[in-house]
Amino acid sequence: MSAPSSASSADRYALIGAGPSGLAGARNLSRLGIPFDGFEAHTQVGGLWNIDNPRSTVYRSAHLISSKTTTQFAEFPMPSGTPDYPGHRELREYFEAYAQRFDLHRHFRFGTSVVRVEPDGDEWVVVTDTDGTRTTARYRGVIIANGTLSEPNMPSFSGAFTGDLLHTSRYRDPRIFDGKRVLIVGAGNSGCDIAVDAVHHARSVDISVRRGYHFVPKYVLGRPADTVGGRLPLPPWLKQRIDTRLLKLFTGDPVRFGFPVPDHRMYESHPIVNSLILHHAGHGDVTVRADVERFNGNLVHFADGYAGDYDLVMCATGYRLHYPFIDREHLDWTGRAPSLYLNIASRRHPNLFVLGMVEASGIGWQGRHEQAELVAKVIRARDESSTAATEFATRVAGPAPDLSGGYRYLDLDRMSYYVNRDAYRRAVTEHITRLDAPHAARPAATAPTPKDAHAHR
């Protein structure tokens, strides 16, 4: 490793990524006057929503599955006239406008990828690469915000397929399906979107599913579904029961269209926000198949004994968390995902944070903004040696809070960092409130009495 290129960076943070979470991080760090250097491998902001980004995994028909009002940054609403469910073109423009509005470009070194991050005492050594030239510098801390949807989770299959075998990360244009017998493996949101694309081009479209799903329409009574109801808090069991019955009124029973009976209740896994797949299944444009058992040339054998010939198999099997520049031990990686306090703060390294490693129905970019606000205010509190900083450190070292909101989520890789939106945002904003409190910057003169200690738990 080469010598540090600049000693002056040792009082700064390194922020990795200029997608939605990275921009939220830059906004909050700059707002509180915390020095940092941002690094973005692409030449522009926007992350995966910039389809020209080589690491982007969006396709030309990609749109939000949550509406603009529940997804946008609260302080920067999308422009008037933006569709309810904007596509990648509108979102690319939105993030560019966001970065310009808050003067964030100047904080980033574009075309610069982070190669290596490792601790050295109380500092961090960060190695970056710009057009083949590597630079090493020391930083006070590191904030990782490079996203969660860039590393394909490609399954292994028995046998060999002699047609085209692709992951959705490589999908861009539906013309790839022209005249072909297509099998989509996986019925998540991307799989259903792509199956709907394919019916207009392919000779035939089948979709292989391992389990049943709950399908949510994008519109209910003419309004985006995620803006209807939800004003009255309900116990999870009651909300599940009511919403399941309502959904069947709007979308019908997916089992009628060939999908398996779900092995979980509503909200215990991420729902499929796509009723068009049911429309096409009902019209015979898409046929639901069982789980893939094995390949044999162009022949695909399924778990229920059926076998069919295909020209193209598209794996809509999701993505893996991928932080290749840092050893897993520094993130306390346990099993499927890092073990971080509130999915944000390292328990091992006080100056190591992750933004965006959270998934929840309806959490939007405002939820990521609140993550970034918490990180910035923790850093400020530490600089001020406040009691709130000490309290936060105590919480980080303690037991993990329950972020499930009372729901029993499926034990799946893609659910390993899933939380309940309301429970999560309450926990994050509670910390923000404590860090903002007038007493937060004043160290306690004396130890609290037992009564006072109890009051601050």
Secondary structure as UniProt FT lines:
FT   HELIX           7..11
FT   STRAND          13..16
FT   HELIX           20..31
FT   TURN            32..33
FT   STRAND          36..40
FT   HELIX           47..49
FT   TURN            51..52
FT   TURN            54..55
FT   TURN            60..61
FT   HELIX           68..71
FT   TURN            74..75
FT   TURN            80..81
FT   HELIX           88..101
FT   TURN            102..103
FT   HELIX           105..107
FT   STRAND          108..110
FT   STRAND          112..120
FT   TURN            121..122
FT   STRAND          123..130
FT   TURN            131..132
FT   STRAND          133..139
FT   STRAND          141..144
FT   STRAND          151..152
FT   STRAND          164..167
FT   HELIX           168..170
FT   HELIX           174..177
FT   TURN            178..179
FT   STRAND          181..185
FT   HELIX           189..198
FT   TURN            199..201
FT   STRAND          204..208
FT   STRAND          219..220
FT   TURN            221..222
FT   STRAND          223..224
FT   HELIX           225..227
FT   HELIX           236..251
FT   HELIX           254..257
FT   TURN            266..267
FT   HELIX           276..282
FT   TURN            283..284
FT   STRAND          286..289
FT   STRAND          292..297
FT   STRAND          299..302
FT   TURN            303..304
FT   STRAND          307..309
FT   STRAND          312..315
FT   STRAND          319..320
FT   TURN            324..325
FT   HELIX           328..331
FT   STRAND          333..334
FT   TURN            335..336
FT   STRAND          337..338
FT   TURN            342..344
FT   TURN            350..351
FT   STRAND          352..354
FT   TURN            361..362
FT   HELIX           364..383
FT   TURN            384..385
FT   HELIX           387..397
FT   TURN            405..406
FT   HELIX           413..415
FT   TURN            416..417
FT   HELIX           421..436
FT   HELIX           438..441
FT   HELIX           450..455
//
